Amino acid sequence: MDFWDYLGTQHQQLLTDAYQHASAVFQCVVVATLIGVLIGVVTYRSGWAGNLATTATSTILTVPSLAMIGLLIPVVGLGVPPTVISLTLYGLLPIVRNAIVGLRGVDPALVDAARGIGMSRTMRLLRVELPLAWPPILTGIRVSTQMLMGIAAIAAYASGPGLGNEIFRGIASLGSRNALNQVLAGTLGIIVLALLFDAAYVLLGRLTISRGIRA
């Protein structure tokens, strides 16, 4: 059976795995974004706190994904929980780092002007600082998503959802007639999803970032 015949016979399962893969990555990126931006907001005003946040999240990224999932299995079991926890932790670094850089890069004169017209600290953050820091934050989200697309395939090791199951099935059956087709289908599926997500972020950037800020 050639690759195209394999896609024709297994398209329903591949679409299901692709949906689960995209859903897991999307949900983990949303959670990582909320946590990462919050960490950035709390730490960006302090040099040592910002460095600590960046160092801590970068340390998490050095842990091999198989080791991370293996350590989580005895605690939370198999399936979705270790997948969500590991992907969320791995997705933090680009978002935290870019949130800190973006917030520190806001022109202090604009913040002083907002203070001068009576805005509270919270209002300055929500209406001035975060909107101006949004372009680098969005870049961090894009990087995080691309990373998690590949890492999510390892979740199949813990019976997690996604296209990694297709890849692992192919690796487990090396020598069979469909082994290469399975690995190739899973790999190409992840690449296609990554490109689709990236295109969506480009569109989101055009819709949410003013021309003046982009320039």
Phi, psi and omega in degrees: 000124179279177187297318183291323175297320179298316178299321181295322183275335185247015187298326181294315178293321179295319178295321178296314179296321180295318178297315179296322179296310181296320181296316180297315180295314182301312182295320179291325177294320178299313180295316179297324178294314179299313180292316183296316179294321178299316177299318179298317179297321183287329191251347191291337181283342182248128180299311183290324180292319177297317178295321179296316180297317180294318180294318181297314181289328177289328176296320177301320184291341180280346179286124179304140185299321178296321179293318179300311181295320178299323178288331182278332184303313179296338184271313186244356178089189181269170173094224187290316186306309179295331177295310183296315183296312183294317180295320179297316180295318180293332183279355187287318191305305182299325183286314179299312182298315182288329176295316179296314180298316181295317180291323178289338181274356179293134181300119180302332180297324178291322178294318178296321178296320178295322177295322182294333179267010171096012179288139175286171180299319179295317180294322178297320180295314186283326188256345182238301190289308182296317176301321179288332179273357185299318180304310178293328177297316179298321176299318177298322178295319179298314179298316180300317180297316180298320178297314185291333177302317179283318183295327182299336179296330181290342181299338178299336177300329180253028181061031178281170182278162170119182184288348175299331178297322178296317180294315181294323177297321179293317179295322181291338183245032179306134183105337176282166187289337182253005184300310181295322178299320181294313179297316182294318180296316179296318181293312179295325177298318179295319179297316179297316178299318180298319179293321179295317178297318182295320177297322178295323178291323176299315178296318179299319178298319180294329182277333188249349180249123182293158181298325180297317179290320179297322180292000000 
